[in-house]
Amino acid sequence: MESPRVTADIVEATEFPELARRYNVYAVPKIVINDTHEFVGALPEPHFITALARAVIGDGEGPLEETAEGAAEVEATPLDSGLGDDDV
Amino acid sequence: MPFLNAQDAEVIRRRFAADLDSPVKLLLFLPATGGLALPGEDWQIAEYTRQILKEVAELSDKIQVEEYGLLSHGDVAQRYNVRLVPAIVFLGREDYGVRYLGLPAGYEFVTLLETIIAVSRGRGEVSEATRSVLAALPAAAHLQIFVTPT
């Protein structure tokens, strides 16, 4: 919304297992950028936008790997927790 | 049985009245065949999604839902780059490139509501610092955000 260059698919991982498998989604939220960069957990906004910018620019260090470990604010939920008791 | 109880519906109705700006069109892409699930298609999930969108759209005259079949409206699906169903395309004053794949229930129901409001307003809740980074992006970024309803 803030940039015409950024588009977003929100994917319900359990309903699209082939996509979840392709991107190795074992915990949510997992964010994949341009098929090449990824991180797990809800990053604080400044970290998120930094990760996004690095993915777009290509920092020459290969895929970005920021994980829940070491980031206090990050909350990642194992994908298989609570499956089957979705309150629809 | 309705998805929303009367109390929740009223809260959302008031939130929409306060926060919606431009009209929002939700394009719902459904499996190809009514009731007959093809491999890889879950008609029940699509049906729940349709029910949720219907109830949400009833809470504001600024929200409109249009339904399309992935195959029967292949041209529309292609135009909006939809390949998997159920899929929701959010259109505000323009197509901001936001899609939801799957059933927006449980915790993700909030995501649905907040996305509708953001698309209606044409802007998100981000800081000026984030805006300036976005303005300077040299190339396109496509995000896939994997979530679960719990």
gemmi code that builds the backbone of each chain (N, CA, C; Angstrom):
import gemmi

chains = {
    "A": [
        ("MET", (0.812, -1.205, 0.000), (0.000, 0.000, 0.000), (0.850, 1.261, 0.000)),
        ("GLU", (1.962, 1.176, 0.725), (2.840, 2.337, 0.837), (3.790, 2.428, -0.345)),
        ("SER", (3.908, 1.356, -1.112), (4.809, 1.384, -2.264), (4.255, 0.514, -3.378)),
        ("PRO", (4.187, 1.051, -4.586), (3.706, 0.238, -5.709), (4.664, -0.901, -6.044)),
        ("ARG", (5.852, -0.849, -5.481), (6.837, -1.892, -5.777), (6.703, -3.090, -4.849)),
        ("VAL", (5.890, -2.962, -3.816), (5.769, -4.054, -2.848), (4.389, -4.691, -2.948)),
        ("THR", (4.376, -5.993, -3.182), (3.118, -6.735, -3.184), (3.214, -7.828, -2.127)),
        ("ALA", (2.054, -8.282, -1.640), (2.076, -9.240, -0.540), (0.978, -10.280, -0.667)),
        ("ASP", (1.349, -11.534, -0.520), (0.389, -12.627, -0.384), (0.431, -13.101, 1.062)),
        ("ILE", (-0.717, -13.117, 1.715), (-0.799, -13.744, 3.028), (-1.291, -15.169, 2.756)),
        ("VAL", (-0.524, -16.147, 3.199), (-0.833, -17.530, 2.845), (-1.141, -18.337, 4.097)),
        ("GLU", (-2.314, -18.932, 4.131), (-2.678, -19.798, 5.233), (-1.912, -21.113, 5.027)),
        ("ALA", (-0.882, -21.304, 5.833), (0.104, -22.352, 5.562), (-0.487, -23.761, 5.571)),
        ("THR", (-1.440, -24.031, 6.466), (-1.950, -25.398, 6.562), (-2.836, -25.758, 5.369)),
        ("GLU", (-3.402, -24.739, 4.711), (-4.284, -25.021, 3.572), (-3.529, -25.095, 2.252)),
        ("PHE", (-2.297, -24.656, 2.245), (-1.489, -24.736, 1.030), (-0.179, -25.442, 1.357)),
        ("PRO", (-0.286, -26.744, 1.706), (0.899, -27.464, 2.177), (2.020, -27.515, 1.145)),
        ("GLU", (1.667, -27.496, -0.142), (2.734, -27.572, -1.145), (3.581, -26.296, -1.130)),
        ("LEU", (2.921, -25.143, -0.908), (3.677, -23.890, -0.790), (4.500, -23.882, 0.492)),
        ("ALA", (3.878, -24.363, 1.588), (4.579, -24.393, 2.880), (5.811, -25.281, 2.783)),
        ("ARG", (5.667, -26.394, 2.043), (6.806, -27.304, 1.869), (7.891, -26.662, 1.019)),
        ("ARG", (7.453, -26.013, -0.055), (8.423, -25.418, -0.976), (9.310, -24.399, -0.251)),
        ("TYR", (8.692, -23.680, 0.711), (9.449, -22.638, 1.411), (9.867, -23.068, 2.818)),
        ("ASN", (9.773, -24.382, 3.082), (10.217, -24.918, 4.376), (9.610, -24.172, 5.564)),
        ("VAL", (8.301, -24.050, 5.549), (7.628, -23.347, 6.637), (7.397, -24.318, 7.794)),
        ("TYR", (8.168, -24.149, 8.863), (7.993, -24.989, 10.048), (7.422, -24.195, 11.216)),
        ("ALA", (7.435, -22.894, 11.108), (6.888, -22.042, 12.159), (6.322, -20.800, 11.491)),
        ("VAL", (5.354, -20.195, 12.146), (4.741, -18.993, 11.582), (4.835, -17.850, 12.595)),
        ("PRO", (4.769, -16.605, 12.175), (4.774, -16.208, 10.779), (6.151, -16.392, 10.138)),
        ("LYS", (6.128, -16.830, 8.888), (7.368, -16.897, 8.114), (7.205, -15.995, 6.897)),
        ("ILE", (8.200, -15.172, 6.672), (8.120, -14.214, 5.577), (9.170, -14.563, 4.530)),
        ("VAL", (8.703, -14.724, 3.297), (9.602, -15.010, 2.175), (9.544, -13.819, 1.232)),
        ("ILE", (10.710, -13.295, 0.881), (10.758, -12.114, 0.016), (11.417, -12.487, -1.306)),
        ("ASN", (10.694, -12.257, -2.382), (11.199, -12.516, -3.736), (11.771, -13.931, -3.892)),
        ("ASP", (11.213, -14.884, -3.182), (11.635, -16.284, -3.290), (13.063, -16.534, -2.813)),
        ("THR", (13.776, -15.498, -2.417), (15.204, -15.691, -2.143), (15.587, -15.425, -0.691)),
        ("HIS", (14.867, -14.524, -0.048), (15.220, -14.163, 1.326), (14.066, -14.528, 2.244)),
        ("GLU", (14.405, -14.881, 3.477), (13.337, -15.304, 4.381), (13.722, -15.066, 5.821)),
        ("PHE", (12.690, -14.921, 6.656), (12.908, -14.904, 8.093), (11.649, -15.362, 8.803)),
        ("VAL", (11.835, -15.801, 10.033), (10.719, -16.326, 10.823), (10.478, -15.407, 12.006)),
        ("GLY", (9.225, -15.156, 12.279), (8.870, -14.348, 13.436), (8.419, -12.962, 13.030)),
        ("ALA", (7.643, -12.357, 13.906), (7.142, -11.013, 13.644), (8.205, -10.012, 14.078)),
        ("LEU", (9.002, -9.536, 13.117), (10.070, -8.586, 13.445), (9.471, -7.214, 13.737)),
        ("PRO", (10.100, -6.478, 14.644), (9.704, -5.086, 14.831), (9.877, -4.333, 13.514)),
        ("GLU", (9.071, -3.308, 13.306), (9.037, -2.620, 12.003), (10.413, -2.201, 11.457)),
        ("PRO", (11.281, -1.586, 12.254), (12.582, -1.181, 11.681), (13.399, -2.376, 11.184)),
        ("HIS", (13.332, -3.494, 11.907), (14.055, -4.693, 11.486), (13.421, -5.268, 10.221)),
        ("PHE", (12.104, -5.237, 10.184), (11.378, -5.773, 9.035), (11.753, -5.013, 7.764)),
        ("ILE", (11.731, -3.695, 7.852), (11.991, -2.904, 6.650), (13.457, -3.033, 6.228)),
        ("THR", (14.337, -3.226, 7.207), (15.750, -3.457, 6.885), (15.908, -4.777, 6.144)),
        ("ALA", (15.221, -5.804, 6.637), (15.281, -7.114, 5.982), (14.729, -7.028, 4.562)),
        ("LEU", (13.639, -6.278, 4.413), (13.025, -6.106, 3.097), (13.989, -5.398, 2.144)),
        ("ALA", (14.584, -4.332, 2.620), (15.505, -3.559, 1.775), (16.713, -4.409, 1.380)),
        ("ARG", (17.231, -5.189, 2.342), (18.396, -6.031, 2.027), (18.030, -7.096, 1.002)),
        ("ALA", (16.823, -7.613, 1.104), (16.390, -8.631, 0.139), (16.295, -8.041, -1.261)),
        ("VAL", (15.788, -6.827, -1.346), (15.595, -6.195, -2.660), (16.927, -5.775, -3.256)),
        ("ILE", (17.754, -5.165, -2.418), (19.025, -4.654, -2.921), (19.993, -5.804, -3.183)),
        ("GLY", (19.908, -6.849, -2.345), (20.847, -7.952, -2.455), (22.131, -7.522, -1.783)),
        ("ASP", (22.351, -8.035, -0.581), (23.487, -7.534, 0.188), (24.765, -8.312, -0.085)),
        ("GLY", (24.689, -9.233, -1.035), (25.886, -9.971, -1.406), (26.293, -11.039, -0.403)),
        ("GLU", (25.486, -11.209, 0.613), (25.832, -12.205, 1.626), (24.911, -13.415, 1.559)),
        ("GLY", (24.222, -13.538, 0.473), (23.305, -14.664, 0.342), (22.041, -14.416, 1.121)),
        ("PRO", (21.186, -15.433, 1.170), (19.894, -15.274, 1.816), (20.028, -14.798, 3.258)),
        ("LEU", (19.198, -13.872, 3.579), (19.157, -13.343, 4.928), (18.602, -14.402, 5.864)),
        ("GLU", (19.256, -14.593, 6.978), (18.711, -15.573, 7.913), (18.545, -14.950, 9.281)),
        ("GLU", (17.413, -14.331, 9.468), (17.088, -13.827, 10.794), (16.068, -14.777, 11.376)),
        ("THR", (16.319, -15.265, 12.550), (15.376, -16.197, 13.140), (14.911, -15.674, 14.485)),
        ("ALA", (14.024, -16.424, 15.091), (13.454, -16.006, 16.365), (14.541, -15.885, 17.434)),
        ("GLU", (15.590, -16.685, 17.294), (16.631, -16.679, 18.312), (17.324, -15.334, 18.364)),
        ("GLY", (17.462, -14.809, 19.548), (18.223, -13.584, 19.711), (17.416, -12.307, 19.554)),
        ("ALA", (16.211, -12.397, 19.090), (15.378, -11.207, 18.963), (14.246, -11.289, 19.976)),
        ("ALA", (14.340, -10.462, 20.982), (13.431, -10.578, 22.121), (11.972, -10.381, 21.721)),
        ("GLU", (11.747, -9.465, 20.771), (10.356, -9.125, 20.456), (9.692, -10.142, 19.531)),
        ("VAL", (10.500, -11.030, 18.993), (9.968, -11.949, 17.995), (9.094, -13.028, 18.641)),
        ("GLU", (7.984, -13.274, 18.010), (7.128, -14.354, 18.477), (6.901, -15.313, 17.322)),
        ("ALA", (7.437, -16.489, 17.429), (7.199, -17.482, 16.388), (6.447, -18.658, 17.003)),
        ("THR", (5.486, -19.135, 16.268), (4.680, -20.241, 16.756), (4.981, -21.470, 15.921)),
        ("PRO", (5.315, -22.595, 16.560), (5.526, -23.803, 15.763), (4.301, -24.108, 14.921)),
        ("LEU", (4.538, -24.509, 13.695), (3.429, -24.701, 12.760), (2.465, -25.771, 13.214)),
        ("ASP", (2.966, -26.790, 13.899), (2.070, -27.894, 14.227), (1.363, -27.702, 15.571)),
        ("SER", (1.542, -26.549, 16.203), (0.854, -26.358, 17.477), (-0.587, -25.974, 17.226)),
        ("GLY", (-1.467, -26.746, 17.802), (-2.880, -26.387, 17.744), (-3.565, -26.711, 16.434)),
        ("LEU", (-2.888, -27.369, 15.522), (-3.557, -27.725, 14.282), (-4.682, -28.702, 14.605)),
        ("GLY", (-5.779, -28.535, 13.915), (-6.887, -29.456, 14.133), (-7.888, -28.931, 15.134)),
        ("ASP", (-7.530, -27.887, 15.871), (-8.553, -27.322, 16.745), (-8.805, -25.862, 16.370)),
        ("ASP", (-8.705, -25.586, 15.079), (-8.986, -24.236, 14.596), (-10.436, -23.892, 14.898)),
        ("ASP", (-10.638, -22.746, 15.499), (-12.025, -22.347, 15.760), (-12.565, -21.566, 14.582)),
        ("VAL", (-13.118, -22.262, 13.655), (-13.657, -21.631, 12.447), (-15.026, -21.044, 12.776)),
    ],
    "B": [
        ("MET", (-25.210, -21.669, 10.557), (-24.918, -20.815, 11.704), (-23.995, -19.683, 11.273)),
        ("PRO", (-24.315, -18.461, 11.649), (-23.436, -17.370, 11.228), (-22.075, -17.461, 11.884)),
        ("PHE", (-21.087, -16.921, 11.190), (-19.714, -16.905, 11.695), (-19.587, -15.881, 12.825)),
        ("LEU", (-20.229, -14.741, 12.646), (-20.132, -13.663, 13.629), (-21.361, -13.633, 14.522)),
        ("ASN", (-21.155, -13.498, 15.828), (-22.312, -13.284, 16.681), (-22.694, -11.800, 16.630)),
        ("ALA", (-23.880, -11.489, 17.123), (-24.429, -10.131, 16.981), (-23.523, -9.086, 17.628)),
        ("GLN", (-22.939, -9.469, 18.744), (-22.091, -8.519, 19.482), (-20.825, -8.169, 18.691)),
        ("ASP", (-20.152, -9.206, 18.172), (-18.946, -8.970, 17.372), (-19.291, -8.180, 16.112)),
        ("ALA", (-20.412, -8.544, 15.495), (-20.818, -7.861, 14.261), (-20.995, -6.366, 14.528)),
        ("GLU", (-21.561, -6.030, 15.670), (-21.801, -4.623, 16.003), (-20.478, -3.871, 16.213)),
        ("VAL", (-19.542, -4.532, 16.886), (-18.221, -3.912, 17.106), (-17.552, -3.623, 15.763)),
        ("ILE", (-17.608, -4.602, 14.860), (-16.961, -4.437, 13.550), (-17.691, -3.368, 12.731)),
        ("ARG", (-19.010, -3.371, 12.822), (-19.799, -2.368, 12.087), (-19.362, -0.952, 12.499)),
        ("ARG", (-19.187, -0.763, 13.794), (-18.794, 0.569, 14.297), (-17.372, 0.913, 13.867)),
        ("ARG", (-16.493, -0.102, 13.892), (-15.102, 0.130, 13.480), (-15.055, 0.528, 12.002)),
        ("PHE", (-15.813, -0.182, 11.183), (-15.868, 0.141, 9.750), (-16.412, 1.557, 9.541)),
        ("ALA", (-17.485, 1.896, 10.271), (-18.095, 3.222, 10.109), (-17.069, 4.314, 10.429)),
        ("ALA", (-16.229, 4.050, 11.429), (-15.253, 5.051, 11.850), (-14.028, 5.082, 10.932)),
        ("ASP", (-13.599, 3.933, 10.443), (-12.275, 3.851, 9.818), (-12.250, 3.649, 8.312)),
        ("LEU", (-13.346, 3.226, 7.712), (-13.300, 3.008, 6.263), (-13.366, 4.341, 5.542)),
        ("ASP", (-12.654, 4.403, 4.433), (-12.620, 5.636, 3.649), (-13.191, 5.350, 2.251)),
        ("SER", (-12.337, 4.928, 1.319), (-12.826, 4.596, -0.025), (-13.521, 3.243, -0.024)),
        ("PRO", (-14.397, 3.016, -1.001), (-15.016, 1.698, -1.126), (-13.957, 0.616, -1.368)),
        ("VAL", (-14.238, -0.578, -0.879), (-13.321, -1.711, -1.052), (-14.058, -2.822, -1.778)),
        ("LYS", (-13.397, -3.354, -2.780), (-13.965, -4.494, -3.482), (-13.116, -5.715, -3.155)),
        ("LEU", (-13.786, -6.781, -2.705), (-13.080, -8.025, -2.406), (-13.417, -9.006, -3.521)),
        ("LEU", (-12.411, -9.393, -4.282), (-12.634, -10.394, -5.323), (-12.312, -11.752, -4.709)),
        ("LEU", (-13.329, -12.591, -4.641), (-13.130, -13.920, -4.061), (-13.050, -14.944, -5.183)),
        ("PHE", (-11.910, -15.598, -5.264), (-11.726, -16.643, -6.283), (-11.955, -17.998, -5.644)),
        ("LEU", (-12.831, -18.774, -6.268), (-13.284, -20.037, -5.704), (-12.863, -21.209, -6.584)),
        ("PRO", (-12.931, -22.427, -6.015), (-12.624, -23.609, -6.837), (-13.527, -23.670, -8.065)),
        ("ALA", (-13.087, -24.449, -9.011), (-13.736, -24.454, -10.322), (-15.177, -24.917, -10.288)),
        ("THR", (-15.474, -25.911, -9.463), (-16.791, -26.526, -9.568), (-17.554, -26.439, -8.257)),
        ("GLY", (-18.816, -26.145, -8.345), (-19.623, -26.024, -7.143), (-19.809, -27.377, -6.470)),
        ("GLY", (-19.264, -27.535, -5.286), (-19.499, -28.756, -4.527), (-18.639, -29.933, -4.915)),
        ("LEU", (-18.100, -29.915, -6.113), (-17.274, -31.040, -6.570), (-15.811, -30.647, -6.427)),
        ("ALA", (-15.159, -31.212, -5.437), (-13.774, -30.817, -5.204), (-12.838, -31.551, -6.152)),
        ("LEU", (-12.035, -30.792, -6.862), (-10.985, -31.393, -7.677), (-9.784, -31.632, -6.780)),
        ("PRO", (-8.872, -32.500, -7.182), (-7.681, -32.727, -6.350), (-6.994, -31.401, -6.037)),
        ("GLY", (-6.626, -31.235, -4.798), (-5.941, -30.014, -4.404), (-6.881, -28.866, -4.071)),
        ("GLU", (-8.171, -29.077, -4.243), (-9.113, -28.010, -3.942), (-9.985, -28.423, -2.766)),
        ("ASP", (-10.143, -27.533, -1.834), (-10.975, -27.821, -0.686), (-12.195, -26.911, -0.723)),
        ("TRP", (-13.303, -27.482, -1.178), (-14.480, -26.661, -1.370), (-15.043, -26.143, -0.043)),
        ("GLN", (-14.875, -26.937, 1.010), (-15.435, -26.527, 2.296), (-14.738, -25.264, 2.821)),
        ("ILE", (-13.431, -25.220, 2.677), (-12.694, -24.030, 3.094), (-13.145, -22.825, 2.277)),
        ("ALA", (-13.354, -23.047, 0.986), (-13.822, -21.969, 0.122), (-15.207, -21.488, 0.562)),
        ("GLU", (-16.040, -22.439, 0.946), (-17.402, -22.103, 1.363), (-17.394, -21.285, 2.666)),
        ("TYR", (-16.548, -21.675, 3.608), (-16.397, -20.895, 4.849), (-15.914, -19.485, 4.525)),
        ("THR", (-14.937, -19.413, 3.632), (-14.383, -18.106, 3.262), (-15.474, -17.223, 2.668)),
        ("ARG", (-16.276, -17.809, 1.807), (-17.366, -17.069, 1.175), (-18.352, -16.556, 2.232)),
        ("GLN", (-18.660, -17.420, 3.208), (-19.588, -17.051, 4.275), (-19.037, -15.877, 5.104)),
        ("ILE", (-17.748, -15.967, 5.435), (-17.129, -14.905, 6.239), (-17.159, -13.572, 5.478)),
        ("LEU", (-16.793, -13.610, 4.210), (-16.775, -12.361, 3.429), (-18.174, -11.782, 3.296)),
        ("LYS", (-19.142, -12.669, 3.129), (-20.539, -12.221, 2.993), (-20.964, -11.474, 4.261)),
        ("GLU", (-20.659, -12.065, 5.409), (-21.058, -11.441, 6.669), (-20.319, -10.128, 6.913)),
        ("VAL", (-19.049, -10.095, 6.540), (-18.265, -8.867, 6.725), (-18.804, -7.760, 5.808)),
        ("ALA", (-19.133, -8.131, 4.573), (-19.617, -7.135, 3.616), (-20.960, -6.543, 4.058)),
        ("GLU", (-21.719, -7.310, 4.826), (-23.013, -6.811, 5.303), (-22.850, -5.732, 6.373)),
        ("LEU", (-21.640, -5.562, 6.877), (-21.426, -4.617, 7.973), (-21.042, -3.219, 7.495)),
        ("SER", (-20.873, -3.055, 6.184), (-20.602, -1.718, 5.650), (-21.008, -1.669, 4.183)),
        ("ASP", (-21.653, -0.579, 3.793), (-22.022, -0.462, 2.379), (-20.816, -0.062, 1.530)),
        ("LYS", (-19.662, 0.115, 2.173), (-18.449, 0.423, 1.408), (-17.722, -0.848, 0.980)),
        ("ILE", (-18.202, -2.002, 1.446), (-17.530, -3.262, 1.107), (-18.404, -4.077, 0.162)),
        ("GLN", (-17.783, -4.484, -0.922), (-18.513, -5.247, -1.927), (-17.714, -6.515, -2.245)),
        ("VAL", (-18.418, -7.628, -2.402), (-17.740, -8.888, -2.726), (-18.145, -9.335, -4.126)),
        ("GLU", (-17.168, -9.713, -4.913), (-17.458, -10.309, -6.224), (-16.841, -11.697, -6.250)),
        ("GLU", (-17.595, -12.669, -6.731), (-17.089, -14.045, -6.755), (-16.716, -14.475, -8.163)),
        ("TYR", (-15.610, -15.160, -8.248), (-15.144, -15.670, -9.540), (-14.689, -17.110, -9.391)),
        ("GLY", (-14.898, -17.882, -10.436), (-14.365, -19.231, -10.469), (-12.963, -19.193, -11.059)),
        ("LEU", (-12.068, -19.973, -10.485), (-10.681, -19.942, -10.954), (-10.600, -20.294, -12.444)),
        ("LEU", (-11.404, -21.277, -12.857), (-11.374, -21.682, -14.270), (-12.419, -20.954, -15.095)),
        ("SER", (-13.645, -20.835, -14.537), (-14.716, -20.220, -15.317), (-14.446, -18.735, -15.568)),
        ("HIS", (-13.636, -18.108, -14.736), (-13.237, -16.716, -14.971), (-11.715, -16.648, -15.043)),
        ("GLY", (-11.162, -17.523, -15.871), (-9.706, -17.622, -15.972), (-9.045, -16.312, -16.354)),
        ("ASP", (-9.740, -15.506, -17.179), (-9.158, -14.228, -17.602), (-9.018, -13.274, -16.414)),
        ("VAL", (-10.044, -13.276, -15.546), (-9.991, -12.388, -14.370), (-8.900, -12.874, -13.420)),
        ("ALA", (-8.849, -14.203, -13.218), (-7.829, -14.775, -12.332), (-6.427, -14.404, -12.824)),
        ("GLN", (-6.262, -14.477, -14.124), (-4.959, -14.161, -14.707), (-4.610, -12.680, -14.525)),
        ("ARG", (-5.635, -11.830, -14.729), (-5.421, -10.386, -14.598), (-4.914, -10.050, -13.204)),
        ("TYR", (-5.458, -10.765, -12.189), (-5.060, -10.473, -10.810), (-4.010, -11.461, -10.289)),
        ("ASN", (-3.464, -12.255, -11.217), (-2.370, -13.142, -10.858), (-2.754, -14.147, -9.769)),
        ("VAL", (-3.967, -14.681, -9.883), (-4.449, -15.648, -8.902), (-4.312, -17.054, -9.482)),
        ("ARG", (-3.612, -17.930, -8.769), (-3.424, -19.304, -9.249), (-3.951, -20.335, -8.275)),
        ("LEU", (-4.121, -19.946, -7.020), (-4.585, -20.878, -5.997), (-5.871, -20.346, -5.366)),
        ("VAL", (-6.713, -21.251, -4.903), (-7.970, -20.843, -4.281), (-8.173, -21.562, -2.948)),
        ("PRO", (-8.987, -21.013, -2.062), (-9.639, -19.702, -2.196), (-8.631, -18.563, -2.058)),
        ("ALA", (-8.846, -17.512, -2.853), (-7.982, -16.338, -2.795), (-8.845, -15.091, -2.734)),
        ("ILE", (-8.408, -14.123, -1.940), (-9.099, -12.844, -1.855), (-8.165, -11.770, -2.392)),
        ("VAL", (-8.653, -11.001, -3.357), (-7.915, -9.857, -3.884), (-8.575, -8.603, -3.306)),
        ("PHE", (-7.789, -7.757, -2.676), (-8.318, -6.542, -2.040), (-8.110, -5.356, -2.976)),
        ("LEU", (-9.203, -4.732, -3.399), (-9.089, -3.567, -4.267), (-9.633, -2.336, -3.560)),
        ("GLY", (-8.827, -1.305, -3.453), (-9.288, -0.020, -2.935), (-9.364, 0.942, -4.102)),
        ("ARG", (-8.819, 2.139, -3.925), (-8.777, 3.070, -5.058), (-7.972, 2.471, -6.201)),
        ("GLU", (-7.071, 1.563, -5.835), (-6.311, 0.835, -6.848), (-5.989, -0.558, -6.308)),
        ("ASP", (-5.341, -1.351, -7.128), (-4.885, -2.667, -6.686), (-3.513, -2.491, -6.053)),
        ("TYR", (-3.469, -2.635, -4.732), (-2.193, -2.435, -4.030), (-1.356, -3.712, -3.993)),
        ("GLY", (-1.866, -4.762, -4.616), (-1.087, -5.999, -4.671), (-1.198, -6.854, -3.424)),
        ("VAL", (-2.303, -6.721, -2.693), (-2.465, -7.499, -1.471), (-3.448, -8.647, -1.717)),
        ("ARG", (-3.020, -9.861, -1.367), (-3.847, -11.051, -1.554), (-3.866, -11.856, -0.269)),
        ("TYR", (-4.972, -12.565, -0.053), (-5.028, -13.510, 1.068), (-5.386, -14.875, 0.505)),
        ("LEU", (-4.554, -15.853, 0.748), (-4.822, -17.211, 0.267), (-5.255, -18.086, 1.427)),
        ("GLY", (-6.468, -18.606, 1.338), (-6.959, -19.492, 2.391), (-8.101, -18.870, 3.165)),
        ("LEU", (-8.401, -19.503, 4.276), (-9.551, -19.105, 5.103), (-9.118, -18.088, 6.162)),
        ("PRO", (-9.646, -16.870, 6.104), (-9.237, -15.859, 7.088), (-10.057, -15.966, 8.370)),
        ("ALA", (-9.852, -17.064, 9.098), (-10.618, -17.290, 10.324), (-9.674, -17.320, 11.515)),
        ("GLY", (-10.246, -17.499, 12.688), (-9.426, -17.523, 13.896), (-8.698, -16.199, 14.036)),
        ("TYR", (-7.437, -16.269, 14.393), (-6.651, -15.060, 14.590), (-6.543, -14.253, 13.304)),
        ("GLU", (-6.576, -14.954, 12.172), (-6.418, -14.267, 10.886), (-7.654, -13.481, 10.462)),
        ("PHE", (-8.741, -13.638, 11.197), (-9.921, -12.811, 10.900), (-9.578, -11.337, 11.141)),
        ("VAL", (-8.768, -11.091, 12.157), (-8.324, -9.718, 12.440), (-7.504, -9.192, 11.266)),
        ("THR", (-6.661, -10.074, 10.698), (-5.866, -9.692, 9.527), (-6.783, -9.254, 8.387)),
        ("LEU", (-7.864, -10.007, 8.192), (-8.821, -9.667, 7.134), (-9.387, -8.261, 7.374)),
        ("LEU", (-9.852, -8.006, 8.592), (-10.458, -6.708, 8.900), (-9.446, -5.572, 8.740)),
        ("GLU", (-8.250, -5.780, 9.272), (-7.242, -4.719, 9.202), (-6.797, -4.471, 7.763)),
        ("THR", (-6.753, -5.533, 6.958), (-6.375, -5.355, 5.551), (-7.445, -4.570, 4.806)),
        ("ILE", (-8.712, -4.878, 5.082), (-9.813, -4.137, 4.443), (-9.701, -2.648, 4.784)),
        ("ILE", (-9.455, -2.359, 6.058), (-9.377, -0.962, 6.491), (-8.165, -0.263, 5.851)),
        ("ALA", (-7.026, -0.952, 5.842), (-5.814, -0.347, 5.265), (-5.999, -0.070, 3.776)),
        ("VAL", (-6.600, -1.018, 3.055), (-6.805, -0.845, 1.614), (-7.802, 0.296, 1.372)),
        ("SER", (-8.801, 0.393, 2.217), (-9.787, 1.454, 2.090), (-9.148, 2.828, 2.294)),
        ("ARG", (-8.217, 2.907, 3.231), (-7.545, 4.172, 3.525), (-6.392, 4.436, 2.573)),
        ("GLY", (-5.948, 3.390, 1.897), (-4.859, 3.559, 0.926), (-3.508, 3.762, 1.576)),
        ("ARG", (-3.413, 3.492, 2.871), (-2.125, 3.599, 3.541), (-2.100, 2.693, 4.759)),
        ("GLY", (-0.898, 2.266, 5.109), (-0.748, 1.405, 6.265), (-0.359, 2.223, 7.480)),
        ("GLU", (-0.084, 1.520, 8.554), (0.312, 2.208, 9.794), (1.822, 2.065, 9.939)),
        ("VAL", (2.576, 2.758, 9.100), (4.031, 2.630, 9.196), (4.663, 3.981, 9.495)),
        ("SER", (5.886, 3.926, 9.978), (6.587, 5.152, 10.378), (7.115, 5.888, 9.150)),
        ("GLU", (7.492, 7.131, 9.354), (8.082, 7.920, 8.266), (9.403, 7.301, 7.802)),
        ("ALA", (10.140, 6.723, 8.744), (11.411, 6.084, 8.383), (11.155, 4.934, 7.411)),
        ("THR", (10.129, 4.126, 7.707), (9.777, 3.016, 6.824), (9.340, 3.542, 5.460)),
        ("ARG", (8.548, 4.620, 5.474), (8.085, 5.202, 4.202), (9.263, 5.630, 3.339)),
        ("SER", (10.280, 6.203, 3.949), (11.392, 6.684, 3.133), (12.201, 5.513, 2.577)),
        ("VAL", (12.324, 4.422, 3.345), (13.007, 3.234, 2.815), (12.219, 2.685, 1.628)),
        ("LEU", (10.902, 2.609, 1.785), (10.052, 2.072, 0.715), (10.142, 2.941, -0.539)),
        ("ALA", (10.173, 4.242, -0.339), (10.226, 5.163, -1.484), (11.525, 4.986, -2.262)),
        ("ALA", (12.559, 4.519, -1.573), (13.871, 4.395, -2.209), (14.142, 2.987, -2.746)),
        ("LEU", (13.194, 2.071, -2.612), (13.428, 0.697, -3.083), (13.754, 0.703, -4.571)),
        ("PRO", (14.865, 0.100, -4.961), (15.277, 0.152, -6.364), (14.583, -0.897, -7.236)),
        ("ALA", (13.937, -1.867, -6.605), (13.300, -2.923, -7.394), (12.082, -3.436, -6.641)),
        ("ALA", (11.360, -4.338, -7.292), (10.125, -4.839, -6.712), (10.401, -5.851, -5.603)),
        ("ALA", (9.486, -5.908, -4.652), (9.564, -6.913, -3.594), (8.225, -7.618, -3.517)),
        ("HIS", (8.275, -8.937, -3.626), (7.050, -9.709, -3.432), (7.189, -10.487, -2.139)),
        ("LEU", (6.269, -10.226, -1.208), (6.311, -10.876, 0.096), (5.295, -12.010, 0.143)),
        ("GLN", (5.710, -13.126, 0.715), (4.765, -14.184, 1.054), (4.821, -14.340, 2.567)),
        ("ILE", (3.700, -14.101, 3.204), (3.658, -14.170, 4.655), (2.855, -15.407, 5.032)),
        ("PHE", (3.540, -16.405, 5.569), (2.864, -17.653, 5.941), (2.319, -17.522, 7.357)),
        ("VAL", (1.029, -17.844, 7.493), (0.366, -17.712, 8.792), (-0.489, -18.954, 9.047)),
        ("THR", (-0.953, -19.083, 10.282), (-1.972, -20.096, 10.593), (-3.056, -19.415, 11.412)),
        ("PRO", (-4.248, -20.005, 11.487), (-5.351, -19.320, 12.166), (-5.203, -19.281, 13.678)),
        ("THR", (-4.248, -20.022, 14.229), (-4.171, -20.104, 15.685), (-3.043, -19.243, 16.241)),
    ],
}
model = gemmi.Model(1)
for chain_id, residues in chains.items():
    chain = gemmi.Chain(chain_id)
    for i, (resn, *xyz) in enumerate(residues, 1):
        res = gemmi.Residue()
        res.name, res.seqid = resn, gemmi.SeqId(i, " ")
        for name, pos in zip(("N", "CA", "C"), xyz):
            atom = gemmi.Atom()
            atom.name, atom.element = name, gemmi.Element(name[0])
            atom.pos, atom.b_iso = gemmi.Position(*pos), 0.0
            res.add_atom(atom)
        chain.add_residue(res)
    model.add_chain(chain)
structure = gemmi.Structure()
structure.add_model(model)
structure.setup_entities()
